[in-house]
Amino acid sequence: MANGGPVCGPISSYSRVQILHLLFEAGSSTTRAELSITELCEATGLHPNTVREHLQRLIEGGYVIPTIEHRTTRGRPRTLYSAATGAPGASSPVARDKAKAAARRGDLMRSMLPDATASDLGREATYQLDALVEHLEESGFEPILDDRHLTVDLSPCPHAAGRSEDRPMLCRVHLELMQGVLNEAGGPLEAECVRDAVLASDCTVQLRDTTAPLIEGTGQLRHSTKQRLHRTGVVHGMA
């Protein structure tokens, strides 16, 4: 995938974005939350070996969960794959360990900078942001976090130079990944939406504190994890 800067992590290629999109879609369905390699190949047109390689990288990163199919008939059970959303039953031990490590590094960083501006956020929300910042940096972004307005500025987006028709899916997938990281860390913050922007290189993600009163949104949304229009200087550790 062409982009304007170095990109790594779970969205380092459009093929991975496709796979993650399919797994997130499956996870939101009422029938099946898991897909097989055969199903992913049919949906993407990718070779099975390519799909296996991408899945392995995503599993190692804590973004995908493999499970062995339970069979009631003869035959070798398949390995099925689902998105690690951090929800009950969809949590990755790799992602949980990464969130805990991010919190430890955040505490260490804050202890070394005692004069840093205190945040009104509680401990859980602060740890969520620690994990989110590390995830974004791993994914090739340089996030600027405003913990007062709960926004994350990712401008300039390293994917802005890519194909415009690919970007809607990429934005949706990355928003889902951000929500998964917040869920794994545990706390009140949600990745609410990608705010509408004038320039393609601009990207600001709006977070929401679920413990705060809901306020009707005033701006247009480019992508959202939920079909609703409600919205509402601390140092964070880095890898």
Salt bridges, closest charged atoms under 4 A:
GLU39 OE2 - ARG32 NH1 2.67
GLU69 OE1 - ARG71 NH1 3.73
GLU69 OE2 - ARG78 NH2 2.91
ASP107 OD1 - ARG110 NH2 3.23
ASP130 OD2 - ARG110 NH2 2.80
ASP130 OD1 - HIS236 ND1 2.57
GLU134 OE1 - ARG105 NH2 2.70
GLU138 OE1 - LYS98 NZ 3.21
ASP146 OD2 - HIS149 ND1 2.92
GLU165 OE2 - ARG163 NH1 3.68
ASP166 OD2 - ARG163 NE 2.84
GLU190 OE1 - ARG208 NH2 3.24
GLU190 OE1 - LYS226 NZ 3.56
GLU190 OE1 - ARG228 NH2 2.82
GLU192 OE1 - ARG208 NE 3.54
GLU192 OE2 - ARG228 NE 3.59
GLU216 OE1 - HIS230 NE2 3.48
